Amino acid sequence: MPHAPHHADVAPGGAATDLDAALRGGPFHVALRAAIAARGLPLQRVQHHLSRHGVKVGVTSLSYWQQGARRPQRPESLRAVRALEEILRLPDESLIRLLTEADADTAGGQPAGRSYRSFREATDVLEKLLVELECPADDGLHTLGHHERVGIGSRRELQGRESQHIVRAHRDGVDRFVAVHHGDPGCAPERMTLHALENCRPGRVRRHHDTGILVAELLFDTRLRAGDTFLFRHAVEDGTAGASREYVRGFGAPGGQYALQVRFHEAALPARCHRFTRHSAAAPRSGRQELALSRRHRSVHLVEPRVRSGMVGIAWDWD
């Protein structure tokens, strides 16, 4: 896509400082208005640029967005926001991030999951911990199947989770997997316990209190050759935070089947449950689908036949 603006679309002097402040602190409509002003673009020109990107948005909608009267929510509108970042020469996901940080569930005004900032901080910490464990970006494994069972306790807390992995090696010599557990806000990783349950044993473990991250090696008793498949199972005992409201799994690369089941204690049944996806930590939620709670088994689940890069999860509301 063309990135250079039309020769008449020159940013007037003095607007850059206001734009930088708006992009840092938001809210979305203020940042959008500042970006449009900084580029000296009338809304008709913005609409024209969007059409060249294959996105149709009316001038009225653009006006409402920059006034804060409406927020982009539909998939086509979110495509427009991403195109605006390019058209207005803004950092990737800068406007999307502001939308996400302002996003809230309708019930009780609770924030819709973790903020972009918390994800960003956790990602930075995780990268450092993986370096400590000498874990390469490509671990040599392709996921064929990943089944997770999450337990919610009587205090509405995340008790823990159990994971079963089916993987295939795509290079010789793979003999371990690095598992990551990201607890709920306020958790205590130093009080979490890792269990290697089947076909693996625990190796080095790293914890980071402020972000709630536990990273652990799971060592195989064999070195896989390219093409070999392997099945292993592990669990993490948590129970160290307050009321849990969601469980999210992120995928850095496409893979096979992913199944997630959340089971609730009989004394802590949620009012509503739904599944959701996110293109990235900075993107708003999409793909919302209500999930019926099985009263007999006190659980809900989702199945992704083939995962794509991004995030998928289940959220729930308490009475």
Number of C-alpha atoms within 10 A of each C-alpha: 8 9 9 11 14 10 6 9 17 12 16 11 10 9 16 16 11 15 22 15 13 21 21 13 12 20 16 26 23 19 23 26 18 22 28 21 19 21 21 18 17 12 17 13 14 21 21 16 21 21 14 13 17 12 18 16 16 15 16 10 17 23 15 15 18 19 15 15 10 13 19 19 15 10 12 12 17 19 18 22 22 17 21 21 18 21 22 23 14 16 10 13 17 19 27 22 23 25 24 21 21 15 19 14 11 10 11 10 9 12 16 19 20 15 17 20 13 14 15 13 12 17 15 12 16 21 12 11 20 18 11 11 16 9 15 9 9 8 15 20 22 18 19 18 20 20 16 19 17 21 21 23 20 15 15 21 22 27 22 21 18 17 18 18 18 18 22 21 21 18 14 13 13 20 18 22 20 17 16 17 21 19 24 24 16 14 22 21 24 15 11 20 12 20 15 18 15 13 15 21 17 17 15 12 16 17 21 17 13 14 23 21 24 24 21 20 22 24 20 20 11 13 14 21 16 15 14 15 16 17 16 19 20 21 21 20 18 24 23 21 19 14 18 22 21 19 20 17 15 17 13 11 11 13 19 16 16 20 17 22 18 21 19 24 18 14 10 16 21 19 10 14 20 20 22 17 20 19 15 20 22 22 23 23 20 15 12 14 12 14 17 12 20 11 11 7 11 15 22 19 21 17 13 15 12 12 23 16 14 17 19 26 18 24 21 17 18 15 9
